[in-house]
Amino acid sequence: MILEASVAGRSHEVEVREVDGRYVVRVDDHVLEVDWLDAADGFASLLVAGRSYDALISPRPGGYTVALRGGRHDVLLADPAAVPSRGPTGGETRLVAPMPGKVVRVLVERGQGIAAAQGLVVVEAMKMENELKAPREGTVREVHVREGQAVEGGALLVVLE
């Protein structure tokens, strides 16, 4: 897929291809290999050219806002309808911690049916409580954490089916 994107007033041609479970992304003349792991609530863990990034990606009119540790970037797309929707629709979904923290509450148990956007786990990170929600409806297959447990970024919390 080839897109026209604008960031900070500069226009770029972006091509995205999936190759062997990874993404090859060309931005103008720069080619990057990207590993992408959806975390929860718009968070994603990215490995770009060997460097790790945690990102919060939020839809906005005409594109996305991408928040990284170094700041916030508004990405406007020439044709937002050209981007296929992402997100799990069935099968196994693995909820992981978006950053290191402490599990404050586990809101579900194994075998429980859950609705899309239902809270699953509350994690305290950077002195803030973050309720991690289900990206879709399903059934809790596994709970890998308990209240009071410290977790690293990317740690498996809950598996849905």
C-alpha positions as CSV (number, residue, x, y, z in Angstrom):
1,M,0.0,0.0,0.0
2,I,1.3,3.5,-0.9
3,L,0.1,6.6,1.0
4,E,0.8,10.3,1.0
5,A,1.3,11.5,4.5
6,S,2.1,14.9,6.0
7,V,4.0,15.3,9.3
8,A,5.0,18.8,10.6
9,G,4.0,20.4,7.3
10,R,6.2,18.1,5.2
11,S,4.7,15.7,2.7
12,H,6.1,12.1,2.4
13,E,5.4,9.1,0.2
14,V,5.0,6.1,2.4
15,E,4.9,2.5,1.2
16,V,4.0,-0.3,3.6
17,R,4.5,-4.0,2.8
18,E,4.1,-7.1,5.1
19,V,7.0,-9.5,4.6
20,D,7.4,-12.7,6.8
21,G,5.3,-11.2,9.7
22,R,7.2,-7.9,9.7
23,Y,6.6,-4.7,7.9
24,V,8.9,-3.1,5.3
25,V,8.2,0.6,5.4
26,R,9.6,3.0,2.8
27,V,9.4,6.7,3.7
28,D,10.5,8.7,0.6
29,D,13.9,7.1,-0.1
30,H,14.5,5.6,3.4
31,V,13.6,1.9,3.9
32,L,13.0,0.5,7.4
33,E,12.1,-2.9,8.8
34,V,9.5,-2.7,11.5
35,D,8.2,-5.3,14.0
36,W,4.8,-4.2,15.4
37,L,3.1,-5.6,18.4
38,D,-0.3,-4.3,19.5
39,A,-0.5,-3.8,23.2
40,A,-3.8,-2.3,24.3
41,D,-5.9,0.9,24.1
42,G,-4.0,2.2,21.1
43,F,-0.5,1.3,22.5
44,A,2.0,-0.4,20.2
45,S,5.4,-1.8,20.8
46,L,7.7,-1.2,17.8
47,L,11.1,-2.4,16.9
48,V,12.4,-0.1,14.1
49,A,15.9,-0.7,12.7
50,G,16.9,-2.4,15.9
51,R,15.6,0.3,18.3
52,S,12.6,-0.2,20.5
53,Y,9.7,2.3,20.8
54,D,6.5,2.4,22.7
55,A,3.8,4.4,20.9
56,L,0.3,5.6,21.6
57,I,-1.6,5.8,18.3
58,S,-4.9,7.7,18.3
59,P,-7.2,8.3,15.3
60,R,-7.8,11.9,14.5
61,P,-9.7,13.6,11.6
62,G,-7.7,12.9,8.5
63,G,-5.1,10.7,10.1
64,Y,-3.5,9.8,13.4
65,T,-1.7,11.3,16.4
66,V,1.4,9.3,17.4
67,A,2.8,9.9,20.9
68,L,6.3,8.7,21.5
69,R,8.6,9.3,24.5
70,G,10.1,12.2,22.5
71,G,6.9,14.0,21.8
72,R,3.6,14.0,19.8
73,H,3.3,13.9,16.0
74,D,0.2,14.5,14.0
75,V,0.2,12.4,10.8
76,L,-2.3,13.6,8.2
77,L,-3.1,11.3,5.3
78,A,-4.1,12.5,1.8
79,D,-6.6,9.6,1.6
80,P,-7.5,8.3,5.1
81,A,-9.9,5.8,3.6
82,A,-6.9,4.0,1.9
83,V,-5.7,2.6,5.3
84,P,-7.3,-0.8,6.1
85,S,-8.6,-1.1,9.6
86,R,-6.3,-2.9,12.0
87,G,-7.2,-4.9,15.0
88,P,-8.1,-8.4,16.0
89,T,-11.5,-9.8,15.0
90,G,-11.1,-13.4,16.2
91,G,-8.6,-16.1,17.2
92,E,-6.2,-15.5,20.0
93,T,-5.5,-12.0,21.3
94,R,-2.6,-11.4,23.7
95,L,-2.8,-8.4,26.0
96,V,0.6,-7.2,27.0
97,A,1.8,-4.5,29.4
98,P,2.5,-1.3,27.4
99,M,5.3,-0.3,29.8
100,P,6.8,-1.4,33.1
101,G,4.5,-1.1,36.1
102,K,2.6,-2.8,38.9
103,V,-0.7,-4.7,38.5
104,V,-3.2,-2.9,40.8
105,R,-6.3,-4.9,39.9
106,V,-7.2,-7.9,37.8
107,L,-10.8,-7.4,36.6
108,V,-11.4,-10.7,34.9
109,E,-11.0,-14.4,35.5
110,R,-10.3,-17.5,33.4
111,G,-13.4,-18.6,31.4
112,Q,-15.2,-15.3,31.7
113,G,-17.0,-13.8,28.7
114,I,-16.0,-10.2,28.0
115,A,-17.3,-7.4,25.8
116,A,-15.2,-5.2,23.5
117,A,-13.7,-2.3,25.5
118,Q,-14.3,-4.0,28.9
119,G,-11.6,-3.5,31.4
120,L,-9.3,-6.5,32.0
121,V,-6.3,-5.3,34.1
122,V,-5.4,-2.1,35.8
123,V,-1.6,-1.3,35.8
124,E,0.0,1.5,37.6
125,A,2.9,3.1,35.6
126,M,4.6,6.4,36.0
127,K,2.3,7.2,39.0
128,M,-0.9,6.8,36.9
129,E,-3.4,3.9,36.9
130,N,-4.1,2.6,33.4
131,E,-7.1,0.4,32.8
132,L,-6.2,-2.0,29.9
133,K,-9.3,-2.9,27.9
134,A,-10.3,-5.7,25.6
135,P,-9.8,-4.9,22.0
136,R,-12.8,-7.1,21.1
137,E,-15.4,-9.4,22.7
138,G,-14.4,-12.9,23.6
139,T,-13.6,-15.2,26.4
140,V,-10.7,-15.0,28.8
141,R,-8.5,-18.1,28.2
142,E,-5.6,-17.2,30.5
143,V,-4.7,-14.7,33.2
144,H,-0.9,-14.4,33.6
145,V,-0.8,-11.8,36.4
146,R,-2.0,-11.3,40.0
147,E,-2.7,-8.1,41.9
148,G,0.5,-6.5,43.4
149,Q,2.8,-8.1,40.8
150,A,5.5,-6.0,39.1
151,V,5.5,-6.4,35.3
152,E,8.0,-5.3,32.6
153,G,6.9,-3.6,29.3
154,G,5.7,-6.3,26.9
155,A,4.9,-8.8,29.7
156,L,1.9,-11.1,28.8
157,L,-1.1,-10.2,31.0
158,V,-4.2,-11.9,29.6
159,V,-5.0,-14.1,26.6
160,L,-8.4,-13.9,24.9
161,E,-10.0,-16.3,22.5
